[in-house]
Structures are given as C-alpha cells and as structure tokens.
C-alpha cells in the first residue's frame, strides 16, 4: 500500500498465519486444480445430505416473497434477528437448563469477528496506562486469534503437559500448576474441541477453569465452533457448560454454511449489550441469510438431529480413516505421533525427530501441491519461543475429497522419508 498506515493499519495489514491459511484455501478452491491437495483450512466437507437440506431451505425461502424480502431487504437490530435469538436461547435452555433469554444472545459476522470484538474490548491498553492480556490455559490454540490484537500482542500462554500414549499417539493436558492469574490478565480463552489438536478439555477441567475465572473476576471465553450442540463434532462424552462468568461462541460455518458468516455469542447481559454496540459501529447489522436458514431447524430440534446423526458420525469416521492412511503411509520409516482424535476437522501430527522446521516442511509440501498448516503458528503467547515441539507439528485437515486426501498423505509421507534420508 502506498499510503502510510496507522498502528492499527499496520497491525491488521501485516502478513499473518491466518492470512496465509485463507490465501491458500481461497486460491486452491478458486483454481479448481484437481492436483492440489488441500489439507490446510477448516473448510467443511460437502455432504450431500446436508447440502440438500440447505438447498431445500433456500428454495423454501425463495418461494415465500415476504420471508425472502425480510431476509434480503431488511436491516435487523445490531444484536441480530429477534426471533432467531429467542429461538437459540430457548433451544439452549431446553437442552442444557441454562437460565438465558434472547438478552443473552448476540449475532456477529462469524466467530472470527466475535473474537476480534471480545478480545480487543477486554484486553490491550487501558486509559489508566495499564495493559492487560488474554490467558491461553492450553496451547496449541487457534491460529485465528493470534494477530487480532490492535494494540500489539494480547496473549500469555501456558505450556501443556504431554501424555505419551502407545507407539504413535499422545495427548495434551492443562498444566493447572503453571496457571498464574494476576491483575494483568483480562480473560481466559480456549476452543473446545481445540483447533488445531482436536483435544477436548474434559468437563472437570472446564469446570475448574470456570471456577478460576470466577474467583479472579474475569470471563472464561469458550469457542464452540466445532462443538455442541451444533455441529457437534466431538468424539468424547462431554456436556456444554455456561455460567454468568462465561462467554460461549458458536458458528454456522462448520454445519456447511461458512458463506453465511454467522457467529452466535451467549453471555451475561452486559457483555451482550457491549457487543451489540460494537456491531452497530463496525457493521450496522448482521447478515440475515444464515439466521433465516437455520431458525426453523433450531426451533424444531432438527438441526441437532442432523448434527448428531449425519455430521458428527461422518467426521468421526473420516478421522479414523485418515489416521489409518497415515499409519499405512508412514509405516516404520517416519517417527511420528498423532494427537488422540477427540473432535473437529483435523489430525495433529507431531514429528519428534523432524530434522527441519515444520515451516520449511510446509513450503516443501506446497511446492508439491500439498497444502497443510505449519504447527508453529499455533503456539503464540508462549514465553519460550525456542521450545522445539512448536516446530515439529503439522495440522492436517481431513475434509477434502477422499482421493485428494489420500494422495496428499502419500505425498507427505514421501517427503518426510526424503527429509529424514537427506538432511
């Protein structure tokens, strides 16, 4: 850009991990090149049964002129469509017993926007000269948070415990003894399931984090983009939790509707009021399409049925199939471990004897038409940036068509074998 940028402009216009990810995803999808193996982004699979539902819903809306014009031709309130918010609140109350109403629900232009607003409202530079940060109780954590701070780095992360399981598996766990919360911490944030590792914080761990947050008078923000009740891509026995000191975010994207850019925030009323004001200033109002598409299905419970009976079983099977393909392709020639698959759209690969960095491996694979995400991007906020583990991991998405996915894994295995032989 030829014009000088403010600090805000420089911060958001710089190169970033999430920018690289979305650039790769967009170029791969736009090219239509069947030789490219897209194993990087969080693009959901196109499931015929689910795509047909959205097609039928669009046809139904298009056939009703009043509904169509309300969806396309009307601004809604900055908090989102009233009926949609009422429906979400009622469904969550009935499913989990939460004492919430539409006043506890705000719609945003996707989950990414919700976090941009929340993180910058709670942390950063304050008028009294103090600076506050966001605590990540577990990393690796979602790449999309990393560069959202408009006043510099926002995060302080806690290094995880690593449990070694069998010959080729491992699992991260929260190191509660290492969590330190003082007046400089504004909030805690985690995704559940965790993007990228698929780790699911247990109900007991979540309750313990919520209690810590409550004791310190700070919010615990939980990103449910892949979690319950929709799309419900969790492979462990868990139950969502909400208290007045918690902020929960949900999304329609992983239901197969990323183009609708619809995020849902559930929080205490003052938080919702603040988000509503920020929506009005930054966007006037939200996209109506996603809200109109799914409102009847949330109301009658069919969206949860689709999540539980179609979407979650598909991704559970795809995760297991991909794990088997990696086992076959790597054989005993490549030292590796996979994080125990507990949800989301990814397998998290740890290469403990990798002789190059994961970023170098990313570029080598990209040159061969295979797009993955280097693991180092997901360890932001750690004081020890020299921890070798952060440069030994890859995030592998398993949402691509089967042939493309398998070819990508075979190429990955071939490249790793070559790296171990020549470096």
C-alpha positions in Angstrom: 0.0 0.0 0.0 1.4 3.4 -1.0 -0.2 5.3 1.9 1.2 5.4 5.4 -0.6 3.2 7.8 -1.6 3.9 11.4 -0.6 1.4 14.1 -4.0 -0.2 13.7 -3.5 -0.4 9.9 0.0 -1.9 10.2 -1.2 -4.5 12.7 -4.1 -5.7 10.6 -2.4 -5.4 7.2 0.7 -7.4 8.1 1.3 -11.0 7.0 -0.2 -13.5 9.4 -0.7 -17.2 9.8 -4.5 -16.9 9.3 -3.9 -14.8 6.3 -1.6 -17.4 4.8 -4.1 -20.2 5.6 -7.1 -18.4 4.0 -5.0 -17.3 1.0 -4.0 -21.0 0.4 -7.6 -22.1 0.8 -9.1 -19.4 -1.5 -6.5 -20.0 -4.2 -6.9 -23.8 -4.1 -10.7 -23.6 -4.3 -10.7 -20.9 -7.0 -8.2 -22.7 -9.2 -10.3 -25.9 -9.4 -7.0 -27.7 -10.0 -7.6 -31.3 -9.1 -3.9 -31.9 -8.5 -3.8 -29.6 -5.4 -4.4 -31.4 -2.2 -6.0 -29.0 0.3 -5.2 -30.4 3.7 -4.9 -27.0 5.4 -8.0 -24.9 6.0 -11.2 -25.5 8.1 -13.4 -25.7 5.0 -16.2 -28.3 5.9 -16.8 -31.3 3.6 -19.6 -31.1 1.2 -22.0 -33.7 2.5 -24.8 -34.5 0.0 -27.4 -35.0 2.7 -26.5 -31.7 4.4 -26.1 -29.7 1.1 -29.6 -30.9 0.1 -31.1 -29.5 3.3 -29.6 -26.1 2.7 -30.8 -26.2 -1.0 -34.3 -27.0 0.2 -34.2 -24.3 2.8 -33.1 -21.7 0.2 -35.8 -22.9 -2.2 -38.4 -22.6 0.6 -37.3 -19.0 1.4 -37.2 -18.0 -2.2 -40.8 -19.3 -2.7 -42.1 -17.0 0.1 -41.8 -13.4 -1.0 -42.3 -11.9 2.4 -39.7 -14.1 4.0 -37.3 -13.6 1.1 -37.6 -9.8 1.3 -37.3 -9.8 5.1 -34.0 -11.8 4.7 -32.6 -9.8 1.8 -34.2 -6.4 2.0 -34.4 -5.5 5.7 -31.8 -4.4 8.3 -32.2 -6.3 11.6 -31.2 -4.9 15.0 -27.4 -4.9 15.7 -27.8 -7.8 18.1 -29.4 -10.0 15.4 -32.8 -11.1 14.4 -35.1 -11.2 17.4 -36.9 -14.4 16.6 -33.5 -16.1 15.9 -32.1 -15.0 19.2 -35.2 -16.1 21.0 -35.1 -19.5 19.3 -31.4 -20.0 20.1 -32.0 -19.1 23.8 -35.0 -21.4 24.1 -33.2 -24.4 22.5 -30.1 -24.0 24.7 -32.3 -23.6 27.8 -34.2 -26.7 27.0 -31.1 -28.8 26.1 -28.9 -27.8 29.0 -31.1 -26.0 31.6 -29.3 -22.6 31.2 -31.2 -19.6 32.5 -30.9 -17.5 29.4 -33.1 -15.4 27.1 -32.7 -13.5 23.9 -31.0 -10.8 26.0 -28.1 -13.3 26.5 -27.6 -13.8 22.7 -25.8 -11.6 20.1 -25.1 -12.4 16.5 -21.9 -11.4 14.8 -20.4 -11.7 11.3 -18.9 -15.0 12.1 -17.0 -16.4 15.1 -13.8 -14.6 13.9 -15.5 -11.3 14.2 -16.9 -12.1 17.6 -13.4 -12.8 18.9 -11.9 -9.7 17.4 -14.5 -7.6 19.2 -14.3 -9.5 22.5 -10.5 -9.7 22.7 -9.9 -6.1 21.9 -12.7 -4.9 24.2 -11.3 -6.8 27.2 -7.5 -6.7 26.7 -4.9 -4.3 25.4 -4.0 -0.8 26.5 -6.3 0.9 29.1 -6.9 4.6 29.8 -5.0 4.5 33.1 -1.9 3.3 31.3 -2.1 -0.4 32.4 -2.1 -3.2 29.9 -4.0 -6.4 30.1 -3.6 -9.7 28.3 -5.6 -12.9 27.4 -4.5 -16.1 29.1 -4.5 -19.2 27.0 -4.6 -22.1 29.5 -3.6 -24.6 26.8 -1.6 -24.3 23.6 -1.5 -25.1 20.7 -4.5 -22.9 20.1 -6.5 -21.5 17.2 -4.3 -19.6 14.7 -7.1 -17.1 14.0 -6.7 -15.5 17.5 -3.0 -14.8 17.2 -2.9 -11.5 15.4 -6.2 -10.0 16.4 -4.9 -7.5 19.0 -5.0 -4.0 17.6 -2.6 -2.7 20.3 0.1 -5.4 20.0 0.4 -9.0 21.2 -2.5 -9.8 23.5 -1.7 -13.3 24.7 0.1 -15.2 27.5 0.1 -18.9 27.0 0.6 -21.9 29.3 2.8 -24.7 28.0 0.8 -28.0 28.1 1.6 -31.3 29.7 2.1 -34.1 27.1 0.9 -37.6 27.8 2.6 -40.2 25.6 0.1 -42.9 24.6 1.3 -46.2 22.9 3.7 -46.2 20.0 2.2 -43.4 17.9 -0.2 -41.3 19.9 -0.2 -38.5 22.5 -2.5 -36.1 24.3 -2.2 -32.5 25.7 -3.5 -31.7 29.1 -3.8 -28.4 31.0 -1.0 -27.8 33.5 -3.0 -26.2 36.2 0.0 -25.8 38.4 1.5 -23.4 35.8 -1.5 -21.2 35.5 -0.9 -17.8 37.1 -3.6 -15.2 37.1 -2.9 -11.7 38.3 -4.4 -8.2 37.6 -2.7 -8.2 34.2 -5.0 -11.0 32.9 -8.3 -9.8 31.4 -9.8 -13.1 30.4 -9.1 -16.8 29.6 -9.8 -18.3 26.2 -9.9 -21.8 24.8 -11.5 -23.7 21.9 -13.4 -26.9 22.6 -12.6 -29.1 20.6 -9.3 -27.4 20.4 -8.3 -26.2 16.9 -5.7 -27.5 15.9 -5.1 -30.5 18.0 -8.7 -31.8 18.3 -8.1 -32.0 22.1 -11.3 -31.8 24.1 -10.9 -30.2 27.6 -12.9 -32.5 29.9 -16.0 -31.4 31.8 -13.9 -31.4 35.0 -11.1 -29.3 33.5 -13.7 -26.8 32.1 -15.4 -26.5 35.5 -12.0 -25.9 37.2 -11.2 -23.2 34.6 -14.6 -21.6 35.1 -14.1 -21.6 38.9 -10.7 -20.0 38.5 -12.1 -17.3 36.2 -15.0 -16.6 38.6 -12.6 -16.3 41.6 -10.5 -13.8 39.7 -13.5 -11.8 38.4 -12.6 -12.4 34.7 -14.5 -14.1 31.9 -13.8 -17.6 30.5 -14.4 -17.5 26.8 -15.0 -20.8 25.1 -15.1 -21.2 21.3 -17.5 -23.9 20.3 -17.0 -23.6 16.5 -16.8 -27.4 16.2 -18.6 -28.3 19.5 -22.0 -29.0 20.9 -24.8 -28.7 20.2 -24.0 -27.9 16.6 -22.2 -29.1 14.6 -21.4 -31.4 17.5 -18.1 -32.7 16.1 -16.9 -34.1 19.4 -15.9 -37.7 19.8 -15.8 -37.8 23.6 -18.5 -37.8 26.2 -18.9 -34.1 27.3 -21.5 -31.6 28.2 -21.5 -27.9 27.4 -21.3 -25.6 30.4 -22.4 -21.9 30.9 -22.3 -19.6 33.9 -22.7 -15.8 34.1 -18.9 -15.5 34.1 -18.5 -17.5 30.9 -18.8 -16.3 27.3 -19.7 -19.0 24.7 -19.3 -18.6 20.9 -21.0 -20.8 18.3 -20.9 -20.7 14.5 -22.9 -21.9 11.5 -19.8 -22.4 9.4 -19.0 -26.0 10.3 -22.6 -27.0 9.5 -21.6 -26.4 5.9 -22.6 -22.7 5.9 -19.3 -20.8 6.1 -20.5 -18.4 3.4 -23.2 -17.1 5.7 -20.7 -15.7 8.2 -22.9 -16.2 11.2 -21.5 -16.3 14.7 -23.5 -16.6 17.9 -22.4 -15.3 21.3 -24.0 -16.4 24.6 -23.1 -14.3 27.6 -24.2 -12.2 30.5 -26.4 -9.3 29.5 -23.7 -6.5 30.0 -21.4 -8.4 27.6 -24.2 -8.8 25.0 -25.0 -5.1 25.3 -21.4 -4.1 24.7 -21.2 -6.5 21.7 -24.4 -5.1 20.3 -23.0 -1.5 20.4 -19.8 -2.7 18.7 -21.8 -4.4 16.0 -23.7 -1.2 15.3 -20.5 0.8 15.0 -18.5 -1.7 12.9 -21.2 -3.3 10.8 -24.6 -1.6 11.4 -26.3 -5.0 11.3 -25.6 -8.7 10.6 -26.0 -11.0 7.6 -29.6 -12.3 7.7 -29.2 -15.3 5.5 -27.8 -17.8 8.0 -30.3 -16.8 10.7 -33.3 -17.3 8.4 -31.9 -20.6 7.0 -31.5 -22.4 10.3 -34.0 -20.7 12.6 -36.9 -23.3 12.0 -34.4 -26.2 12.4 -33.2 -24.9 15.7 -36.8 -24.4 16.8 -37.9 -27.9 16.0 -34.6 -29.6 17.0 -33.9 -31.0 13.6 -30.6 -29.1 13.3 -29.3 -31.0 16.4 -30.6 -34.3 14.8 -28.6 -33.6 11.6 -25.5 -32.7 13.7 -25.7 -35.9 15.8 -26.9 -38.3 13.1 -25.1 -37.1 9.9 -22.4 -34.5 10.5 -20.6 -35.9 13.6 -20.6 -39.6 12.5 -19.2 -38.6 9.1 -16.2 -36.7 10.6 -15.6 -39.3 13.3 -15.3 -41.9 10.5 -13.2 -39.6 8.4 -10.8 -39.0 11.3 -10.3 -42.7 11.8 -9.9 -43.4 8.1 -7.3 -40.7 7.8 -5.4 -42.0 10.8 -5.3 -45.4 9.2 -3.9 -44.0 5.9 -1.2 -42.2 7.8 -0.3 -45.4 9.7 0.0 -47.2 6.3 1.9 -44.5 4.5 4.4 -43.7 7.3 4.9 -47.4 8.2 8.0 -47.6 10.5 10.1 -45.3 8.3 9.0 -42.0 9.8 9.0 -41.3 13.6 5.6 -39.7 14.4 2.8 -39.3 16.9 -0.8 -38.2 16.3 -2.8 -36.4 19.0 -5.7 -38.5 20.2 -8.5 -37.6 17.9 -11.3 -36.1 20.0 -13.2 -33.8 17.6 -13.1 -31.1 14.9 -11.8 -31.5 11.3 -8.1 -32.1 11.9 -5.4 -34.5 12.9 -2.4 -33.0 14.7 0.8 -34.6 13.7 3.9 -34.5 15.9 7.2 -35.3 14.2 9.6 -35.5 17.2 12.7 -36.2 15.1 12.0 -33.8 12.2 15.4 -32.5 11.0 13.9 -29.3 9.6 11.2 -27.0 10.9 7.5 -27.5 10.3 7.5 -24.2 8.3 10.2 -25.5 6.0 8.3 -28.7 5.6 5.2 -26.7 4.7 7.0 -24.9 1.9 8.4 -28.2 0.5 4.9 -29.7 0.5 3.4 -26.7 -1.1 5.9 -27.0 -3.9 4.5 -30.5 -4.5 0.9 -29.3 -4.4 0.0 -30.3 -0.9 -1.2 -27.6 1.5 -1.0 -28.1 5.2 -0.5 -25.7 8.1 2.8 -25.4 10.0 2.3 -26.0 13.7 4.5 -23.1 14.9 1.6 -20.6 14.2 -0.5 -22.2 16.9 1.9 -21.7 19.8 1.6 -17.9 20.2 1.8 -16.4 23.6 4.5 -18.7 24.9 7.4 -17.1 26.6 9.7 -19.9 25.5 9.7 -19.5 21.7 12.6 -21.9 21.4 10.6 -24.9 22.6 11.4 -27.5 19.9 8.0 -29.1 19.9 6.4 -26.0 18.4 8.4 -26.5 15.2 7.7 -30.3 14.9 3.9 -30.3 14.3 1.5 -30.0 11.4 -2.2 -29.5 11.2 -3.8 -31.8 8.7 -7.4 -31.2 7.7 -9.3 -34.4 6.6 -12.3 -32.6 4.9 -11.0 -32.8 1.3 -12.4 -35.4 -1.1 -11.1 -38.9 -0.3 -8.8 -39.3 -3.4 -7.3 -35.9 -2.8 -6.8 -36.5 0.9 -5.1 -39.9 0.4 -2.8 -38.5 -2.3 -1.8 -35.7 0.0 -1.0 -38.1 2.8 1.1 -40.3 0.5 3.0 -37.2 -0.7 3.5 -36.1 2.9 4.9 -39.5 3.8 7.2 -39.5 0.7 8.5 -36.0 1.5 9.2 -36.9 5.2 11.1 -40.1 4.2 13.2 -38.0 1.8 13.8 -35.3 4.5 15.0 -37.9 7.0 17.3 -39.5 4.5 18.9 -36.4 3.1 19.1 -33.8 5.9 
